[in-house]
Amino acid sequence: MTALSMFQFVSLLLLALGLFGVIWRRTLVGMLISAELMLNGAGLSIVASGQLTDASGTVGHAAALFVMGLAAAEAALVLAIIIVVAKRCGHIESARLRTLRG
């Protein structure tokens, strides 16, 4: 097993664990953490593939840096939404959030 295939296996494992967490978590914070785990798996895959295609790996690192910035923006936005939901509804369980009000 080569180093690239090992990194791809670990990134696939992170993606699978993140997807499992998004499906099975009940709270919005747990879903957010699982989504971040999925993005980390994607970033690892991008860096590993970038090392294979580019001699210096700069393309893979730049793409992974972009994914990290996207993950930070997504986390900030989702945490703001979770705070608003917690203030309005008094809970952050996704199963109890059934209606959208304006």
N, C-alpha and C positions, 0 to 999 in steps of 0.2 A: 504494500500500500504506500503510495507516494505521499509526500507532504501536502500537495495540493488536494488530493482526494481526502486526506484526513481533515483538512480545514473545511472542505465542502461538506463532509459528513457532520462535523460539529455545527456548522451553520444550519444544515438541514434539521439537526436535532433541536437547535435553538428556535427555529421557525415552528417546528412541530409542537414544542413545549409551549410556546407563546400562543399558538392557535388553540391548543387544548385549554390553556388558561382563560382565553377570551370566551370560549364556549362555556366553560364550567364555573367561572367566577360569578358571584352574585352581586358584589359591590362594584361600583364604578371605578374606584381606585384600583381594585384588583385587576379589572379589565385594562386599565391604563398601564399598569406594570407589565401585564402580559403583552400588550401591544408594543411596549418599549423593548421587550425581550425579542419579539419578532423583528423589529428594526435593527437590533444589534446583530441578529443572525444574518440579515441582509447585508449589513455593513461588513461583517466578516467575510462573507462570500465575495463581495465586491473587491475587497483588499486582496484576497487570495487569488482571484481571477486576474486582477491587475498586475500582480507579480508575475503571472504566467505570460501575459501578453506584452507588457512593457518592461524593458530591461531595468529601468530605475524604479518602476512602480509608482510613478507620480500620478498617472491617470487614475489608478485604483485608489490611491490615498486621497486625491481630490474628490472623487466621487463619494468615498466613505465620509469625508468631512462634510460634504453636502447633505448626506443622509443624516449625519449627527445633528446638523443645524435644523434640518426638517423635523427630526425627533424632538428637539428642544422646543421648537415653536409649537408642535402638536401637543406636547406635554403642558406647556403654559396655557394654551387655549382650552384644553380639556379640563385642567385643574380649575380654571376660572368658571367653566360651565358647571363643574361639580360643586363649587362653592355656592353658586346661585341656586342650584337644585337643592342643596342642603338647607339653605336659608328659607326657601319657599315651601319645601315639602317636609323638612325635618328628618329626612333619611337619604341614604345614597344607594339603596338597593335597587338594582335595575328591574327586578320583577315587579316591584310596586309602582314603577313609573309607567303608567299605561296611557295617560292622556296628556296631550300638549295643549297648554293654554297660552294665550297671547298676552 
